[in-house]
Amino acid sequence: MAPLAVHLNCAILASAKNAGGADRDLQPKKGLNSRVLILGGTGRVGGSTALALSKLCPDLQILVGGRNRAKGTSLVSTISKNSEFVEISIDDKEKLEATLKNVDLVVHTAGPFQREEKCTVLEAAIATKTAYIDVCDDTMYAANAKSYHSKAIAANVPAITTSGIYPGVSNVMAAELVQFAKNENLGEPERLRFFYYTAGTGGAGPTILATSFLLLGEDVIAYNKGEKIKLKPYSGALNIDFGKGIGKRDVYLLNFPEVSSAHKVLGVPTVSARFGTAPFFWNWGMVAVANFVPEEFLRDKSKVQQLVQILDPLVRAFDGIAGERVSLRVDLECSNGRSIASIFSHKKLSVSVGTSIAAFALAVLEGSTKPGVWFPEEAEGVSVEAREILLKRAAQGTINFVMNKPPWMVETDPKELGLGIYV
């Protein structure tokens, strides 16, 4: 295997513009080239990741791994001269391990992760001593991945699970909120809430649709004053203001892994996560599915995949109307009554998700991740010093990116109590 070190001769935008127009000082890392394998590379998420990595670091050698040679070859032709297609299945253990021996980092985007009982790629990464990240969005899969923690340490393998946009970027935003609250003496963190909005499938295709249906078959895990509670999926509707470019949107409870990890890692006693979509009637449809479709059906991955294939043309048609805007809002309430929030919004999920994953990939390659399996909010996964640069990289192209502000400063319609006081 090629050595993993700080070896990125990256043409990162040294003066990229953020949402507010200010220059970012994203210093390029110098050194040798790295080889990165993207599994699921011919899919929407994997393809977006390959494109984002090639733009952030043109000198990276990118291997697009997948089963469809025609799609893979076509994608590679649009990326860079340093990319190539590798025909591979994650179920082919022998070929997977042989391929991993010749790369520095494997990026696992071959979802959906729901109902997957084995962490096949992580096992192969540990066996071949290859750095690893995945875009898992499933609570059980993330827990299974964490069970390999001691093996990863023994093999000296750095690994991050749930390192996409949400979860992923949202976890790091939460960690920054908690750190900011402590630094500014805002009191003890008491309640952390994740709010997500994506128009349609966000251009991410059937994988996102399948994930949504599979999540409707799971109880929602949340925490209330330290107590673990179970709630009904797509219940507890709230109307949340996502700020500039998005506005107010209805969001509903869903079972996301960052709820459990943030509760444990960040020590916040009350944590929950909600998600909403557009057009508005898709939310009504999700509520109907959660309430009337048998749980046994929603827990059967093969049946859900069949349903997705039937609905996919209809969903794509509405995607063309709804667009693919995405927004993350993370709120933290503290013991002294102070609240702070962060917002991350982009016009295109299909672009933003790739940029976000690429930011995590660079963090690992630059050495900010210690050996072991980590969640994004753990300092050993993304060091405190590396969080700011990761968020800046992920936020390239955003229409709104605001960190650690009172809620009224991030909303489109804050409430004024009078005398210039807002809530």
Buried (B, 14 or more C-beta within 10 A) or exposed (E): EBEBEEBBBBEBBEEBEBBEEEEBEBEBBEBEBBBBBBBBBBBBBBBBBBBBBBBBBBBBBBBBBBBBEEBBBEBBEEBBEBBBBBBBBBEBBEBBBEBBBBBBBBBBBBBBBBBBEEBBBBBBBBBBBBBBBBBBBBBBBBBBBBEBBEBBBEBEBBBBBBBBBBBBBBBBBBBBBBBBBEEEEBBEBBBBBBBBBBBBBBBBBBBBBBBBBBBBBBBBBBBEEEEEEEBBBBBBBBEBBBBBBBBEBBBBBBBBBBBBBBBBBBEBBBBBBBBBBBBEEBBEEBBEBBEEBEEEBBBBBEEBBEBBEEBBEEBBEBBEEBBBBBBBBBBBBBEEEBBBBBBBBBBBBBBBBBBBBBBBBBBBBBBBBBBBBBBBBBBBBBBEEBBEBBBBBBBBBBBBBBBBBBBBBBBEEEEEEEEEEEE
